[in-house]
Structure formats: C-alpha cells, structure tokens
Amino acid sequence: MPPMGQSKERSPFATILFGNAQQVAKPEKETTQDHSRHLDLVETQLPVPGHVADLDKLESGTAREYIAEKLLRPVNFASGWKRCRLVKDKDDDRMFQFFLETQLNGESVLEFLAVASKQPSGYFEISQYMGGSGPATSGACAVLLPSHQNSRSHKLYSLGCERCDSGMSKFTCGAHSSCSHARSLNGRQVLLDISHKTIFNSDAGCEIRDVKCKVPKLTKNKLTKSYTRDVWCPRGGTTCQDSKTSTINLETAIPEWNDDMQSLVQTFEGNRIKRSSSKNIMLLEKAQLEATTNKTRQVLQFGKSSSGCFALDFKYPLCPIQALAIALSHWMWLGSK
C-alpha cells in the first residue's frame, strides 16, 4: 500500500484540464524543482471528459480542475462489482485515500484514484492528487457539502459541468446555484444527493442508519455502448428535485435480526466486510419490474475490513466518485445526538 501523506508528487492518474485545448502539453524546460512538481503533465493519453491541458490557460489564470473520466465514468451494467478500498490516514483522521483494487497473479494491487480531506467546517474536498497536507488547495475537483448547516442531507458538486463546459464552453453555472456554500467553492454540477437518518429497530432495541441516494439517470448509447448522464446543472439542466424521470433512487438494505446470534446481521457479498461497524451499509436499486412486483439489486456495499481500512464495492449506476461520496458522508452526519 502506498505510504500515507508522504509523497509530494502528483499522481499519474490525475489530470489538469483547461478550457477547450485539444492536446496534452508538457513544459519544455523546468526552472525549479517546485515548478516541475506542480506542472508535471504526463503525456499518457488518459481518458478525459472533452478537455485536456493547456499551459497558456494555466498562465492566464483561467485553468479549471475537471474530474478525470476514470472517476466519472459509470460502471457498465454487465461488469459486476467494482472493488475499491478507502483508507483513513493514521496520522490525520480527516484524510482518506481512495484506491481501485484489482487482482494481478493472485495478489491484490491498489491503484490510486483520489484523496479526500475533511475541512474544519465539516465538508469534504476531493482531489485527484496524492500527497500533501491540503490536497484541495492544490486542485480540488469536487466538494461534498451539507445541504444546510448540520443537515442530514448532502450533495456532491463537481467543480466542472459536463453540459456547460463541453457543449456551451461556459464556466459560470456555479454562480446560479441555490446553495451559497457551493457558490463560494465554485461547486457546479450536482452528481449525487444523499440523505441520512436513523430508524429504530425494535428487535435490537437500537437505532440503525438509513441512507437514501438520488443519482442522475443514465442513458446508454446503442452504438458506442457508453452512458450519458442527465446533467443536474443550476443554469438550465435538470435538478434532482425537478423530475422523477431524471433520477435513480437507491435505498438502504435494512439488516435483519438473528435469534441465534441475538444481533442484527447483514449478508455482504464476497466476504469483504469483516468487522462490525455502525458505518457498514448496503444500498439497493429499487426497480419495479411489474405493476404489483418490486425487486431490488445490490449496487453498493461499504464497511470495515480492518482498522482504518474500509471496503467500498459498487455497481451500475454508480461511478467511483459517487461511491466515494456516499462513503465519506458517513463521517459528516453522525446521528441524532
């Protein structure tokens, strides 16, 4: 596992994207070590949402941070589970690193995806760069904000917009947001709406966490097999409150009481969640297949696998940054105390 909070170099999986440039640029000559560190634009052709780096825009101050496609691309419906790991920093419990977990020759391999930092006021900033004490100050790509102060509901804002930036080349839709906190942080496109509450379980005699999520609807292109996300944009797109047809609803699978164990139990897939925790959760997509029959499918499981380490697995219709936000929201609202 990569060392926590030691590396000062930017991850090769992070990409700075600007305006309407059409090529990856790399400085011909670096004048200082610090300049080299912060402008290391790799020439690897990473998949990105329509824009790539342009040093002229960096120098002019019009650079903007966009979420790389590997964080924004939804899991294909036929692909099954995407296995990830969320690791809390041993030295700073406000910092979390997010990894994709794959198998190579029978061994688990971790690929860095993002780092999240909880700010003093309680919200999370998400960066695509590994290392550093304040990742968002060096290039946040998204923020996870409470809808209101001490709210049970949270929204994931991208600092870019798939509609305005790609199609209209406009970068000001964040100014139209109804959330003043989002406006102050340049939060623009809403990628996810999360709500938390607790419900009382009479068998266990305690409260358990109930999470519900609204995810933008996805439409599959029959030719390219790619997905187009409904854009929840404050300047002219839809919002999660506007239309039921633009929303995919996720809900918590409530654990069941086991008389033999005298405890609430939940069956997680793949034996990935090994320790009990109030944060352990499974989310379902509720799909009405017939007029009188409702069936569900598991789309996310999150829970503790070891001290400071959490398994985070998800399926269609979620993308990695949405799954990350759902997990992080468990540290934003701790119950009705």
N, C-alpha and C positions, 0 to 999 in steps of 0.2 A: 504494500500500500504506500502511496506517495507520502513523504513527510508532511505533517500538518503545519502550515503557516511559516515554512522556512524558505521555499523557493520564491524569488522575486521576479522570475521571468514569466512572461505571459504564456498561457497555454497555446499549443499549436492548433487547438480546436476552437480558439476564439478568433473572431474576425471583426475588424472595424470596417464599417460600411458607410459610405458617404454619397449623398445626392444621387446623381444619375450617371456616375462614372461607369465605364464599360470594361475596365481592365484592372488587374491587380498591379499595384505599383510598389516598388521597393527602393528605398533611398540608395543612390549610387555610392555615397560616401558618408560615413558616420563620423561626427566630430567629437563626440564624447561617449563614454560608456552608458551614461544615463539616457542619452538620445537614442542609442542603439536599443536599449531595453524597451523603451516606450514606443518605438516606431518599427518594431520587428514585424513587418507584414509578410507573412510567409507566402511563397509562390505556389504552394499546394493548392490545387483547384478544389476548394471546399464548396459544397452546395450552399448557396445563399439566396435569400428572397429578393432577387431582382437587382440588387445594387452591390458594388464592390468598392474597394478603397481608392481614394483619390487624394494625393498629398496636397494638391492645390487647395482643396476644400478644407483640409486639416489646417493649413497655414492661415487661411482666411477666417477660421473660426466658425465655419458652417458645418463642421463634422457632426454626425449623429451616430449613436450606437444602435445597431439593429440586432435582433435575436437571430443567431445562425439557424439555418434550416434544420440541422440535426436536433436542435432543441424544440423547434416549432412544428416539425413535420409529424402529423398524427400516425399512430401505429396502424399498419394495414390490418383490415378486418381479419384476413386469413393468416396473419402472422403469429397469433397467440400472444403469450406473455412477453413483455419486455422487462428484463431483470435489471434492477438498479440497486444502489446502496447509498444511504445517507449517513454521513459520519460527522459526529459532533467533535469540534476541536477540544483536545484535552486541556489546553491552556486558556481557552476563551470559549465559554459555553454559549456565546452569542453567534459563533461562527459555525457554519455547516458546509461540508463539501459533498458534492453530488457526483456519483460515478455510474457509468454503464458497466454492467457485469456480464462478461462473456466467458465462454469456455475455450481453452486452447490446449490441445493434447491432454485433456482430462483435468487441467488446472484452471482455477478461476483467475481471470485477467480483468483489471479495472481500468477503464478509460475515463479520464476526467471530462465532466460536462459543464459544471457550473459551481459557483460558491455563493453562499447567501450569508448576509450579515444583518443581525437584528440591531436596529438603531435604538438610541436611548428613549425615543418617544414611542417605541413598540412596534414599528412596522419593519418589514424586511426589504433590503435592496439585494438584487440578484445580478451577479457579474459573470462573464464568461472567462475571466482571467484568474488563474490560480496564483495564490500567494498574496502577501501584503496584508496590512492590518485594516485597511479600509478599502475593499475592492470596489465599492460603488463610486468612490471619489475618483477612481481611475477609469471608470467606464461602466456604469450600470446599464443593463439592457432592459430591466423590468423592475417593478416595485409591487409588493403585496401590501395593501393598505386596508385598515378597518374602514367600513363604510361610514361609521360615525365613531366618536370617541368612546372607548370601552364597549364597542359594538360586538355583537355575536356574529356579524356578517362581514366578509372581507372580499375584496376584488383584486384580481391580478391585472395590472396595467403593463402593457408593452410601451416602451419609450418610442417605438416606431408605430406605423399603421400600414397594414397590408393594402388597404384601399387607397388612402390619400397619397402615400409615398410612391407606390408602384404605378397607379393609374393616373393620378392627378398631379404628381410631383409637388404636392403641397405638404408643408410640415407644421401646420399651425392648429390642427384639430384639437390638440390638448387644451387650447385656450377656451374651447367650447364645453369642457367637461363640467358637470354639475357639482363635482367634488373639488373644493378649494385646495385640499391637500394634494390631490392628483395634479391639479394645475400647477401648484408650486414646484412639483418634482418632474414636470413635463410628462406625466402619465397620460397616455393617449388611448390606444385601442384596448378595450377590455377583453381579456382572454378567458376569464373564469369568474364566476360568482359563487362564493362559499358561505354557508351559514352553519353555525354550531348551536346546539342546545343540549340539555341533559333531560333524560326521561327516567322516571322512577320504575325500577323493576321490583315487583312485589315478591317474587320468589327469592331474589338475592337480598332484598331489603336495602337496596342502594340505588344511587343514580348512575346511569351509564350514558356515554356520549352518543349523540345522534347528529350526524353530518349529512347535509344535503348540498348538492352542487348543480349549477346550471352551466352547461358547456355549449358554445356555439355549434350550431348544426353543421354537418359536413356533407358535401355533395361530391360524388365520385365521377370523374371524367371517364367515360367508357373507352375512349381511345388511348389516353395516356395512363389510365389506371391510378392517377393521382387524385388527391382530395382538395376541394376548395372549401375554405372555412367561411361561414357567414361572418361578416365583419361588424363587430359592435363598436361603431365609431361615433363619438359625440357630435360630429358635424354633419351627419347626413346618412350614416348607416343605421342599422337597427340597434337596439339595446336589448338586454336580456329581459326587460320588462315589457317590451313592445309587442312581442308576438310569440305565442306558444310554438308556432311552426318553425321558429328560428332557434329553438332551444332543445338540447338533450338533457334530460333530468337524471341525476344519479342520487341514490339514497343508501343509507347505511343498512347493512345486514345485521339485524339485532341478534346478539348471542343468545343461546338457549340454556336453560337451567338443567344441570345434570344431577339427578338424585344420588347416584353412586359417588360422585366426586364432591357433592354439596358445593357446587360452584357453577358460575356461568362459563360456558365453553363456546368456542368458535373454531370451525374447521377451516384452516388456511391451506392453500394449495402448495405442494412441493416441499413441505417441512422447512420453510424458510424463516418462519417466525417462531423462535424457540423460547422466549421469555415472556412472562406475563407483564402487562403494562396497560395503564388506562388509555394510552395512545393507540393501542392495537385496534385496527379497524379494517373492515372490508366494505367496499362500495359496489352497488349493483346498478345496472341499467335496467329500468323497468320498460318492457316492450309489450304492448297489448297486441297479441297475435290474433285473437278473435274477440268478438264483441263481449263474450262472457268469460274469457280466459286470459289471465295475466301470467306471464312468465318473465323471469329475470335472468340476467347473465352477469357473472362476476367481471368487473372491469378494473378494480384496484384493490390491492391488499398492502397494508402498511403496518409494521410492527417491529418490536425489539428483537434483534437476533443475538446481541451481546452488549456488554457495557459500552455505551456511547455509539453503538452501531445499529442501524435500522435497515431492514429490508423494505424496499419500495418497488413493487411489481405492478404493471398496468398493461391494459389492452386498449384497442379501439373503443371509444372515440378519442382517447386522451393522447396528448403529446407529452414529451418529457418535462417541459417547463410547467405544464398544468399539473402533472402528478407531483412535481416538486412543491408547488404552491399549496396543494392540498395537505401534504405532509407538514410543511412549515406552519400552516395555520394552527396546528395543534399546540404550538408554543406562543400563539397570540391570544388565544382565549382559553383560560384555564378552568372555566366552570363558574357557576353562580355562587361565588364566595362573598 
